[in-house]
Amino acid sequence: MDAKQRAGFKAAELVEDGMRVGLGTGTTAQWLVERLGERAREGLRVRCVPTSRRTEEQARRLGIPLFTLGELGELDIAIDGADEIGPDLALIKGGGGALLREKLVAAAARRFVVIADKSKRVETLGRFPLPVEVVQFGWETAARRVSGVVNVEPVLRRNPDGEPFVTDNGNYILDCRCGAIHDPARLERELKSLTGVVESGLFVNMADLAVLADEEGVEVIEQNRGR
């Protein structure tokens, strides 16, 4: 069992019978969904909200009952991966392109759990390029505004065929190699204030628990958010 599988399986055990669950997206979250599918077949009753079409397809294939966020409203728990995990469990997410739905689901959960291999934990956020989701219309103008905040030229994310990557919500993503982020809360506020920016990949003061794994075992880090 590799580190990502170990983290996903461990987090799946946090889900209790009858819970409303947000299902994350990515290579670690897919192991969470896999294990929840097994538990559902064993009799676990859950109602889940997927954060992407990719996760939705996997969950449906495994027979996990799915609902929309509007149908369930508040969630008991949301579990998702991260590209980087910094101090106070501040996160960079969005490498998989689902950051907007991931943030909506995380914000709707009474408890947000992040899962990852231990290599994702860093002393300062910013080694991983920061994703910023922008509307397609006039995205170049939004990119110039973002550049003025992050002090680097954002790069439009593209598919292998060279066409722009389009999110499940019909938006583009700018990847910003902005270096060390010493004040992620401030940068998040500045980016969200820009016209044309839909969401940023900074998840600040959101994660309550981190489940980090390596080949030797699992470490659980708790952050009291006072929810």
C-alpha positions in Angstrom: 0.0 0.0 0.0 1.6 3.3 -1.0 1.4 6.6 0.9 -1.6 8.0 -1.0 -3.6 4.9 -0.6 -2.8 4.7 3.0 -3.9 8.3 3.6 -7.1 7.8 1.6 -8.1 4.6 3.4 -7.3 6.0 6.8 -9.5 9.1 6.2 -12.4 6.8 5.0 -12.6 5.4 8.5 -13.6 8.9 9.7 -16.9 8.6 7.9 -19.7 7.3 10.1 -23.0 5.8 9.2 -25.6 8.3 8.0 -23.1 11.1 7.3 -23.3 13.6 4.5 -19.9 13.6 2.8 -17.9 15.8 0.4 -15.8 13.7 -1.9 -12.5 15.3 -3.1 -10.7 15.1 -6.4 -7.3 13.8 -7.3 -4.9 10.9 -7.0 -5.2 10.7 -3.2 -8.9 11.3 -3.0 -9.6 8.5 -5.4 -8.4 6.0 -2.8 -10.8 7.6 -0.3 -13.6 7.1 -2.8 -12.5 3.5 -3.4 -12.6 2.6 0.2 -15.9 4.4 0.8 -17.3 2.3 -2.1 -16.2 -0.9 -0.3 -17.7 0.3 3.0 -21.0 1.2 1.2 -21.2 -2.3 -0.1 -20.6 -3.5 3.4 -23.7 -1.5 4.6 -22.4 2.0 5.4 -25.1 4.5 4.7 -23.8 7.8 3.3 -25.0 10.6 1.1 -22.1 12.2 -0.9 -21.4 15.3 -3.0 -18.6 14.9 -5.5 -16.3 17.9 -6.3 -15.7 17.0 -10.0 -17.1 15.0 -12.8 -14.1 12.7 -12.5 -15.0 11.9 -8.9 -18.7 11.6 -9.7 -18.0 9.0 -12.4 -15.8 6.9 -10.0 -18.4 7.2 -7.2 -21.3 6.2 -9.4 -19.3 3.2 -10.7 -18.8 2.1 -7.1 -22.4 2.5 -6.2 -22.0 5.4 -3.8 -25.2 7.5 -3.4 -24.7 11.0 -4.8 -26.5 14.2 -4.3 -25.9 17.9 -5.2 -24.6 20.4 -2.7 -28.0 22.2 -3.0 -29.9 19.0 -2.0 -27.8 18.3 1.1 -26.8 21.8 2.2 -24.5 21.4 5.2 -22.2 18.4 5.1 -20.9 16.5 8.1 -17.4 16.1 6.6 -15.5 16.8 3.5 -12.3 14.9 2.6 -9.9 16.1 -0.1 -6.3 16.1 -1.2 -3.9 19.0 -1.4 -0.9 20.1 -3.5 0.8 21.7 -0.5 0.1 21.8 3.2 1.7 24.7 5.1 1.6 26.1 8.7 -1.8 26.0 10.4 -3.0 23.6 7.6 -3.2 26.4 5.1 -3.3 24.7 1.7 -2.6 25.1 -2.0 -5.1 23.2 -4.1 -6.2 23.1 -7.7 -3.6 21.0 -9.4 -6.4 18.8 -10.7 -8.5 21.8 -11.8 -11.4 21.4 -9.4 -10.6 24.2 -6.9 -13.9 26.1 -7.1 -16.1 23.1 -6.4 -13.6 21.8 -3.8 -13.8 25.1 -1.9 -17.5 25.2 -2.1 -17.8 21.7 -0.7 -15.1 22.3 2.0 -16.9 25.5 3.1 -20.2 23.6 3.5 -18.7 21.0 5.8 -18.6 21.0 9.6 -15.3 19.3 9.4 -12.8 19.5 6.5 -10.1 16.8 6.4 -7.1 17.1 4.0 -5.3 13.9 2.9 -1.9 13.6 1.3 1.5 11.9 1.4 3.9 13.6 3.7 6.0 15.1 1.0 3.2 17.7 0.5 3.9 19.3 3.9 6.0 22.4 3.6 7.3 25.1 5.9 6.1 27.9 3.6 3.5 27.6 0.8 4.5 28.5 -2.7 6.8 25.8 -4.1 3.8 24.5 -6.1 2.4 27.0 -8.6 -0.7 28.7 -7.3 -3.8 28.0 -9.4 -6.2 30.9 -10.0 -9.5 30.2 -11.7 -10.7 33.0 -14.0 -13.6 33.5 -16.4 -12.9 32.9 -20.1 -14.2 36.2 -21.3 -11.3 38.7 -21.1 -9.1 36.2 -19.3 -6.0 38.1 -20.6 -7.2 41.2 -18.6 -7.7 39.1 -15.5 -4.3 37.6 -16.0 -2.7 41.1 -16.0 -4.6 42.0 -12.8 -3.4 38.7 -11.2 0.2 39.5 -12.3 0.0 42.8 -10.5 -0.8 40.9 -7.2 1.5 37.9 -7.4 4.4 39.8 -9.2 4.9 37.1 -11.8 3.4 36.4 -15.2 0.6 33.8 -14.8 0.6 30.9 -17.2 -2.6 29.8 -18.8 -3.1 26.1 -18.1 -3.3 24.0 -21.3 -4.2 20.4 -22.2 -1.6 18.2 -23.9 -3.1 19.1 -27.3 -2.3 22.8 -26.6 -5.9 23.9 -26.1 -6.7 25.8 -22.9 -7.8 23.6 -19.9 -11.4 24.3 -19.1 -12.8 23.5 -15.6 -16.0 21.7 -14.9 -17.5 25.2 -14.5 -16.3 26.5 -17.9 -13.5 28.6 -16.6 -9.8 28.8 -17.3 -6.9 28.4 -14.8 -3.8 30.5 -14.4 -0.9 28.9 -12.8 1.3 31.3 -10.9 4.8 30.6 -9.8 4.8 33.3 -7.2 7.4 31.8 -4.8 7.2 31.8 -1.0 3.7 32.9 0.2 4.4 34.3 3.7 0.9 35.6 4.2 -1.6 33.3 2.4 -4.7 34.9 4.0 -3.7 38.4 2.6 -2.9 37.0 -0.8 -6.2 35.2 -0.9 -8.1 38.4 -0.1 -6.2 40.3 -2.8 -6.8 37.8 -5.5 -10.5 37.4 -4.7 -11.0 41.1 -5.0 -10.0 41.2 -8.6 -12.7 41.4 -11.3 -12.5 38.3 -13.5 -11.1 36.0 -10.8 -13.5 33.3 -9.7 -11.5 31.5 -7.1 -7.9 30.9 -5.9 -6.3 27.7 -4.9 -5.4 29.1 -1.4 -7.5 27.3 1.3 -6.8 29.3 4.4 -8.4 28.6 7.8 -10.5 25.8 6.4 -8.8 22.5 7.1 -9.6 21.0 10.6 -7.5 17.8 10.3 -4.7 16.5 8.1 -4.1 12.8 7.5 -0.5 12.5 6.2 1.1 9.2 5.2 4.4 7.7 4.0 5.6 4.2 3.6 6.0 3.8 7.3 2.6 4.9 8.6 0.1 7.7 9.1 0.3 11.0 11.0 -2.8 12.9 12.0 -2.6 16.6 12.6 -5.5 18.5 14.2 -6.1 22.2 13.9 -8.8 23.6 16.2 -10.9 26.0 14.1 -13.6 26.5 16.8 -16.4 25.5 14.5 
